Amino acid sequence: MYLSKEKKQEIFEKYGKSNTDTGSPESQIALFSYRISHLTEHLKSNRKDYSTSRSLKMMVGKRRRLLDYLKAKDIEKYRALIKELGIRR
């Protein structure tokens, strides 16, 4: 599997408050970004995989909603996370 338990903990530790902080918007956005990049690579070689394409679109929407929430809640954390992850609007 591409996303092991250790990799998840590493993402949560880097972007959240601790490695068990799975609920903060920053850590969820970072996890979604990792998964989105993986699915994007998969779709480059399997362009007719429509179920994965649908999953990718839903994940992008979830990440967008979380980013909007974070932007409304704390604009400085939003800007720092956008810069760190390299996400563009």
C-alpha positions as CSV (number, residue, x, y, z in Angstrom):
1,M,0.0,0.0,0.0
2,Y,1.3,3.4,-0.9
3,L,0.3,5.1,2.4
4,S,1.6,3.2,5.4
5,K,0.9,3.9,9.0
6,E,4.4,5.3,9.5
7,K,4.0,7.7,6.5
8,K,0.6,8.9,8.0
9,Q,2.2,9.5,11.4
10,E,5.1,11.4,9.7
11,I,2.6,13.7,7.9
12,F,0.6,14.3,11.1
13,E,3.8,15.0,13.1
14,K,5.1,17.5,10.5
15,Y,1.9,19.4,9.9
16,G,-0.2,18.7,13.0
17,K,0.6,19.4,16.7
18,S,1.8,15.8,17.2
19,N,1.8,12.4,15.4
20,T,-1.6,11.6,16.9
21,D,-3.2,14.9,15.9
22,T,-5.4,13.6,13.0
23,G,-8.2,16.1,13.4
24,S,-6.6,19.4,12.8
25,P,-7.3,21.0,9.4
26,E,-3.6,21.4,8.7
27,S,-2.8,17.7,9.0
28,Q,-5.9,16.7,7.1
29,I,-5.1,19.0,4.2
30,A,-1.5,17.7,4.2
31,L,-2.8,14.1,4.1
32,F,-5.2,14.9,1.3
33,S,-2.4,16.7,-0.7
34,Y,-0.3,13.5,-0.4
35,R,-3.1,11.3,-1.6
36,I,-4.0,13.7,-4.4
37,S,-0.4,13.7,-5.7
38,H,-0.4,9.9,-5.6
39,L,-3.7,9.6,-7.5
40,T,-2.5,12.2,-10.1
41,E,0.5,10.1,-10.8
42,H,-1.7,7.0,-11.2
43,L,-4.0,8.8,-13.6
44,K,-1.1,9.9,-15.8
45,S,-0.5,6.3,-16.8
46,N,-4.1,5.0,-16.5
47,R,-6.2,7.8,-18.0
48,K,-9.3,5.6,-18.5
49,D,-9.6,4.7,-14.8
50,Y,-12.8,6.6,-14.2
51,S,-13.4,5.5,-10.6
52,T,-10.1,6.8,-9.6
53,S,-10.7,10.0,-11.5
54,R,-14.0,10.5,-9.6
55,S,-12.2,9.8,-6.3
56,L,-9.6,12.4,-7.1
57,K,-12.2,15.0,-7.9
58,M,-14.0,14.3,-4.6
59,M,-10.7,14.5,-2.7
60,V,-9.8,17.9,-4.3
61,G,-13.2,19.2,-3.3
62,K,-12.8,18.0,0.3
63,R,-9.3,19.6,0.5
64,R,-10.8,22.8,-1.0
65,R,-13.5,23.0,1.7
66,L,-10.9,22.4,4.4
67,L,-8.8,25.1,3.0
68,D,-11.7,27.5,2.9
69,Y,-12.5,26.7,6.5
70,L,-8.9,27.3,7.6
71,K,-8.8,30.5,5.6
72,A,-11.9,31.8,7.5
73,K,-10.6,30.6,10.9
74,D,-6.9,31.6,10.7
75,I,-5.5,33.3,7.6
76,E,-1.9,33.1,8.8
77,K,-2.0,29.4,9.2
78,Y,-3.7,29.1,5.8
79,R,-1.0,31.2,4.1
80,A,1.8,29.2,5.8
81,L,0.3,25.9,4.8
82,I,-0.3,26.9,1.2
83,K,3.3,28.0,0.9
84,E,4.7,24.9,2.5
85,L,2.6,22.5,0.5
86,G,3.0,24.4,-2.8
87,I,-0.8,24.5,-3.4
88,R,-2.2,27.2,-5.7
89,R,-5.8,28.4,-5.9
